[in-house]
Amino acid sequence: MVEKLKADMIEAMKNKEKEKLTVIRMVKAAMDLEHIDRKREINDDLLIDIVNKQIKMRRDSIIEFEKGNRQDLIEKAKEEIKILEVYLPEQLSQEEVEKVIDQIFTEVQPASQKDMGKVMKEATAKLKGKTDMKLVSEIIKNRLS
């Protein structure tokens, strides 16, 4: 995936795709910063973490833009999310996520809301990068209630 990111950056430069190039450069800069600051190796796991953070930031921005009735910025953020999603593994459907959560509940056997951490630890290990972890958290909370 990291190689794909680099190839896409070169292609965006050649094709003069300004929006795509800007987004890819932001991701690459964030990866380089993590590599320098936290001594993390530049690999697919780091790329997935960075892309997920970037998507989350844009989704949060969309909520704020909706409050301010800024349709132009909402559309721009949605386009950037589409560009970023290319660098994530294939996303699981709601049903697939719920099957994995069922399996985790069978393994962990949580008794109450206090076991949320144990369940989320397992869920993160199995689902990180494959779905929105906010959705996973909500499903687990509902089941523990």
TIPALUM-943534 format. One record per atom (N, C-alpha, C, CB): residue in three letters; z, x, y. Coordinates in pm, whole numbers, plus 50000, padded with zeros to 5 digits. Glycine has a CB too. Layout:
N
ALAZXY ...
***
This chain:
145
MET500005008149879 MET500005000050000 MET500005008550127 MET501204990850000 VAL500715019750122 VAL500745028550239 VAL499345033950266 VAL501745040250218 GLU498625037450160 GLU497255042350176 GLU496345031350232 GLU496695047350041 LYS496585019050188 LYS495805007550238 LYS496055005850388 LYS496174994450162 LEU497315007550429 LEU497675006450571 LEU496895016850652 LEU499195008350590 LYS496875029150604 LYS496165039750676 LYS494665037050681 LYS496425053250609 ALA494105032550569 ALA492675029350565 ALA492345017750659 ALA492245025950422 ASP493205007750661 ASP492994996250750 ASP493085000350897 ASP494014985150720 MET493945009950926 MET494075014651064 MET492765021451108 MET495275024451078 ILE492215029751022 ILE490945036451054 ILE489825026151069 ILE490585046750944 GLU489795016550978 GLU488775006050984 GLU488894997751112 GLU488874996850861 ALA490124994551150 ALA490344986751273 ALA489884994651396 ALA491824982951288 MET490095007851393 MET489615016251504 MET488095016051512 MET490125030651489 LYS487455017551397 LYS485995017851394 LYS485395004551439 LYS485495021251253 ASN486014993451395 ASN485494980251427 ASN486014974751560 ASN485854970551316 LYS486824982751629 LYS487384978851758 LYS488164965651751 LYS486274977651861 GLU488944964251644 GLU489804952551627 GLU491154955751691 GLU489984948751474 LYS491244952851819 LYS492394956951900 LYS493714950951850 LYS492164952852045 GLU493724937951819 GLU494954931351777 GLU495474937251645 GLU494724916151761 LYS494564938451549 LYS494944943751417 LYS495434958151430 LYS493744943051320 LEU494754966051508 LEU495134980051528 LEU496524981151589 LEU494104987151617 THR496814972751686 THR498124972951750 THR499234969951650 THR498164962851865 VAL499034959751567 VAL500044955951469 VAL500234967151366 VAL499634942751398 ILE499144972651317 ILE499234983451218 ILE499934995651277 ILE497824987251167 ARG499634998851401 ARG500295010351465 ARG501795007851481 ARG499655013051603 MET502184995451510 MET503604992251520 MET504314994551386 MET503804977651565 VAL503674990251278 VAL504244992051145 VAL504355006951113 VAL503394984751037 LYS503295014251139 LYS503295028651110 LYS504365035851193 LYS501895034751138 ALA504505032251318 ALA505515038451404 ALA506925035351353 ALA505365033551550 ALA507145022951310 ALA508455019151257 ALA508755026951128 ALA508515003951230 MET507725028951045 MET507905036650922 MET508245051250955 MET506635035950834 ASP507525056951049 ASP507795070751089 ASP509205072351146 ASP506755075451192 LEU509645062551223 LEU510975062851281 LEU512045062351171 LEU511165051051378 GLU511875053651073 GLU512805052950960 GLU512815066150884 GLU512415041250865 HIS511645071950867 HIS511535084650795 HIS512305095750868 HIS510045088650780 ILE512185096150998 ILE512835106651078 ILE514335103751092 ILE512185107651217 ASP514695091551131 ASP516095088151159 ASP516955087351033 ASP516165075051232 ARG516445080750931 ARG517255078150812 ARG516845086550692 ARG517165063550776 LYS515895095450711 LYS515425104250604 LYS514895096450483 LYS516545113550560 ARG514325084750509 ARG513755076750401 ARG512335081450372 ARG513765061650436 GLU512015081850246 GLU510685085950204 GLU509675075050241 GLU510645088950051 ILE508515079050290 ILE507475069250322 ILE506795065250192 ILE506445075050426 ASN507085052950151 ASN506505047550027 ASN506345032450041 ASN507395051149903 ASP505925025949934 ASP505675011549940 ASP506945003549968 ASP505055006749809 ASP508085008049916 ASP509345000849941 ASP509685000750090 ASP510495007149861 LEU509525012250153 LEU509775013050297 LEU508805004250373 LEU509665027650346 LEU507535004450333 LEU506524996150398 LEU506894981350387 LEU505144998650335 ILE507324977050269 ILE507704962950249 ILE508894959450337 ILE508054960350099 ASP509904968350344 ASP511064965750430 ASP510644964250576 ASP512094977050417 ILE509814973350623 ILE509364973150763 ILE508554960550791 ILE508524985650795 VAL507624957150702 VAL506784945350722 VAL507644932750724 VAL505694944450612 ASN508614931850634 ASN509514920250633 ASN510284919050764 ASN510494921150515 LYS510774930350816 LYS511484930150944 LYS510564925651057 LYS512064944050975 GLN509334930751056 GLN508374927151160 GLN508044912151155 GLN507094935451146 ILE507864906951035 ILE507564892651020 ILE508754884451066 ILE507214889250873 LYS509964888351028 LYS511164881051069 LYS511284880851221 LYS512434887351007 MET511024892251286 MET511084892851433 MET510094883051495 MET510794907151483 ARG508904882451439 ARG507884873551495 ARG508234858851471 ARG506514876751434 ARG508804855751355 ARG509224841951329 ARG510324837751425 ARG509704840251183 ASP511264846751451 ASP512324843951549 ASP511714842051688 ASP513364855351551 SER510724850151720 SER510054848951850 SER509354835451863 SER509044860351869 ILE508724830951755 ILE508014818151757 ILE508984806951793 ILE507344815351621 ILE510194807351737 ILE511204797151767 ILE511514797151916 ILE512504799551684 GLU511674809051973 GLU511964810052116 GLU510764805552201 GLU512354824452153 PHE509554809252157 PHE508364805252232 PHE508184790052230 PHE507114812052173 GLU508574783652118 GLU508484769052111 GLU509434762652211 GLU508804764151969 LYS510614768452229 LYS511564763352327 LYS510994764352469 LYS512904771052318 GLY510234775252492 GLY509644777352624 GLY508264771152638 GLY509554791952653 ASN507804764352533 ASN506494757752533 ASN505364767452567 ASN506494746052633 ARG505394779252501 ARG504384789552523 ARG503444790152403 ARG505044803452547 GLN502494781152398 GLN501574779952285 GLN500744792752266 GLN500644768052306 ASP500364799252377 ASP499574811552366 ASP500314822452290 ASP499194816552505 LEU501604823952319 LEU502404834152250 LEU502694830252105 LEU503704836552325 ILE502824817352080 ILE503034812451943 ILE501834816051857 ILE503274797051941 GLU500644813551908 GLU499414816551833 GLU499284831651809 GLU498184811351909 LYS499604839651910 LYS499524854251896 LYS500474859051786 LYS499844861252030 ALA501694853951785 ALA502684857851685 ALA502244853651545 ALA504054851751718 LYS501654841751533 LYS501174837051403 LYS500034845851351 LYS500704822351412 GLU499154850051439 GLU498064858951400 GLU498614872451352 GLU497084861151518 GLU499624877451422 GLU500234890151382 GLU500904888851245 GLU501254894751487 ILE501534877551219 ILE502164875251088 ILE501104875450978 ILE502924861651086 LYS499944869251004 LYS498854869350905 LYS498414883650874 LYS497664861050954 ILE498334891950976 ILE497934905950957 ILE498994913150873 ILE497734913151095 LEU500254910750903 LEU501344917550833 LEU501474913250687 LEU502654915050905 GLU501224900650658 GLU501404895450522 GLU500494902250420 GLU501164880450520 VAL499414908350467 VAL498494915350378 VAL499204926850307 VAL497274920650458 TYR500234932450371 TYR500914944250318 TYR502154940950234 TYR501304953350431 LEU502334928250204 LEU503424924050116 LEU502884921049977 LEU504154911650173 PRO503734922449875 PRO503284918249741 PRO503014903249742 PRO504354921949631 GLU502324898549641 GLU502014884349635 GLU503304876249639 GLU501204881049508 GLN503334866349725 GLN504544858349744 GLN504684847849633 GLN504514851449882 LEU505924845649592 LEU506204835949487 LEU506254821849546 LEU507534839349416 SER505914812049463 SER506014798149507 SER507474793649500 SER505104788949418 GLN507754782349560 GLN509114776749561 GLN509624774849418 GLN509144763149636 GLU508754769849328 GLU509154767449189 GLU509494780549119 GLU508044760049113 GLU508694790949142 GLU508954803949080 GLU510274809949129 GLU507804813549107 VAL510544808249258 VAL511794813149315 VAL512974805949251 VAL511814811349469 GLU512854792849237 GLU513944785049178 GLU514174788749031 GLU513654770049190 LYS513114792048958 LYS513264796548819 LYS514064809548813 LYS511884798448752 VAL513744818848902 VAL514454831548906 VAL515924829148941 VAL513804841249008 ILE516164820349037 ILE517554817249076 ILE518294810648960 ILE517574807949201 ASP517634801748885 ASP518254795748766 ASP518684806548669 ASP517284785948697 GLN517794816248647 GLN518084827248556 GLN519284835448605 GLN516834836448540 ILE519344837848734 ILE520454845448793 ILE521764837748775 ILE520204848348942 PHE521724824648797 PHE522934816448780 PHE523414816948635 PHE522654801648822 THR522484817348539 THR522844818348398 THR523524831748370 THR521604816748310 GLU522994842448429 GLU523554855848408 GLU524904857648475 GLU522584866348459 VAL524994853848603 VAL526194856348683 VAL527284845848659 VAL525844856848831 GLN526894833548637 GLN527794822148619 GLN528814821148733 GLN528534823248484 PRO528324818548855 PRO529244817648969 PRO530124805148960 PRO528444817449101 ALA531374806849001 ALA532324795748993 ALA532454788349126 ALA533694800948950 SER532284795449236 SER532464789049366 SER531654796349473 SER533964788749406 GLN531834792049596 GLN531144798149710 GLN531514812949724 GLN531494790549840 LYS532664816849671 LYS533114830649680 LYS532184840249604 LYS534534831749625 ASP531444834949508 ASP530544843249428 ASP529154844649491 ASP530414837449290 MET529004840149613 MET527714840849683 MET527194855149688 MET527854835249826 GLY528064864749714 GLY527664878649723 GLY527084884049594 GLY528834887049764 LYS527724880549482 LYS527234885049350 LYS525854879449322 LYS528214880849239 VAL525674866549352 VAL524394860049326 VAL523304865849417 VAL524514844649347 MET523644867749545 MET522664873149640 MET522274887449604 MET523214872649783 LYS523214895249552 LYS522904908949511 LYS521834908949402 LYS524184916149462 GLU522014900449303 GLU521024899349195 GLU519694893849247 GLU521564890349083 ALA519784883749333 ALA518574877549388 ALA517784887649471 ALA518934865249474 THR518474895549549 THR517804905649631 THR517084915749544 THR518814912649723 ALA517744919849437 ALA517134929649347 ALA515844924149283 ALA518134933749238 LYS515844911349251 LYS514694905549181 LYS513624899749273 LYS515184894849088 LEU514004895549393 LEU513074888049478 LEU512684894849609 LEU513674874949509 LYS513324905849644 LYS513054912249774 LYS511574915649787 LYS513914924849790 GLY510994911449896 GLY509584914149923 GLY508644903949864 GLY509224927649872 LYS509154895849772 LYS508294886049704 LYS508434872049763 LYS508614885749557 THR509464870149845 THR509684857249909 THR510584859150029 THR510304847049809 ASP510724848750109 ASP511604849050225 ASP513054848150176 ASP511264837450326 MET513834858450203 MET515214858750153 MET516094848250220 MET515814872650174 LYS515694843550337 LYS516434832850403 LYS516354820050319 LYS515864830250547 LEU515184817350263 LEU514984805950174 LEU515854807450050 LEU513504804550135 VAL515874819449993 VAL516684822049873 VAL518154819449903 VAL516484836649824 SER518624824350016 SER520014822450056 SER520354807550069 SER520284829650189 GLU519454799850129 GLU519684785550145 GLU519754778350011 GLU518584779350231 ILE518864781949919 ILE518864775749786 ILE520174778749714 ILE517654780649703 ILE520604791349721 ILE521844795349653 ILE523044788149715 ILE522044810549661 LYS523104787349847 LYS524214780349914 LYS524274765849870 LYS524064781050067 ASN523114759249864 ASN523074745249824 ASN523584743449680 ASN521654739649836 ARG523224752649591 ARG523644751649452 ARG525124754449434 ARG522834761149368 LEU525674763149518 LEU527094766449507 LEU527984755649568 LEU527374779749574 SER527414747349654 SER528204736749720 SER528504725249626 SER527464731349843 
***
